[in-house]
Amino acid sequence: MKLLRHHITLYFNEKNEAVFESWLQLSLFGRNFYFSDDKILLNPESANDLVVLERLVRNAN
């Protein structure tokens, strides 16, 4: 079992914005602790954000 893990999640909200959520999970003594919750919003209608979103999705696959 790893002591420290990094998680990232991608989903689309009701405004069709791509939301990336990231956090760290520390596992100690049978309990999980979460730190550094962060969110990044990308609007797919923005040309710059669309390029970033396409690269991120392509690299995830």
C-alpha positions as CSV (number, residue, x, y, z in Angstrom):
1,M,0.0,0.0,0.0
2,K,1.3,3.4,-0.9
3,L,1.6,6.0,1.8
4,L,1.1,9.0,-0.5
5,R,-1.1,9.1,-3.6
6,H,-2.0,11.9,-6.1
7,H,-5.5,11.8,-7.6
8,I,-6.9,13.8,-10.5
9,T,-10.4,13.8,-11.9
10,L,-11.9,15.3,-15.0
11,Y,-15.6,16.0,-15.4
12,F,-17.9,18.5,-17.2
13,N,-20.2,20.7,-15.1
14,E,-23.7,22.1,-16.1
15,K,-22.0,25.0,-18.0
16,N,-20.1,22.6,-20.2
17,E,-16.8,23.6,-18.6
18,A,-14.1,21.0,-18.1
19,V,-13.3,20.7,-14.3
20,F,-10.1,19.2,-13.2
21,E,-9.9,18.3,-9.5
22,S,-6.7,17.3,-7.9
23,W,-5.8,16.2,-4.3
24,L,-3.2,14.3,-2.3
25,Q,-4.2,11.3,-0.2
26,L,-2.0,10.3,2.8
27,S,-2.7,6.9,4.3
28,L,-1.6,6.5,7.9
29,F,-2.6,4.1,10.7
30,G,-5.5,2.7,8.6
31,R,-7.0,6.2,8.0
32,N,-6.9,8.4,4.9
33,F,-6.2,12.1,5.0
34,Y,-6.8,14.5,2.1
35,F,-4.8,17.6,1.3
36,S,-4.4,20.3,-1.4
37,D,-7.8,20.1,-3.0
38,D,-7.6,22.2,-6.1
39,K,-9.9,22.9,-9.1
40,I,-9.1,24.2,-12.6
41,L,-12.0,25.2,-14.9
42,L,-11.6,25.2,-18.7
43,N,-14.2,26.6,-21.0
44,P,-14.4,24.5,-24.2
45,E,-15.7,27.6,-26.1
46,S,-12.5,29.4,-25.5
47,A,-9.9,28.6,-28.2
48,N,-6.9,28.4,-25.8
49,D,-8.8,26.3,-23.3
50,L,-10.0,23.9,-26.0
51,V,-6.4,23.3,-27.1
52,V,-5.3,22.6,-23.5
53,L,-8.3,20.3,-23.0
54,E,-7.6,18.3,-26.2
55,R,-4.0,17.8,-25.1
56,L,-4.9,16.7,-21.6
57,V,-7.5,14.2,-22.8
58,R,-5.1,12.9,-25.5
59,N,-2.4,12.3,-22.9
60,A,-4.8,10.6,-20.5
61,N,-5.6,7.9,-23.1
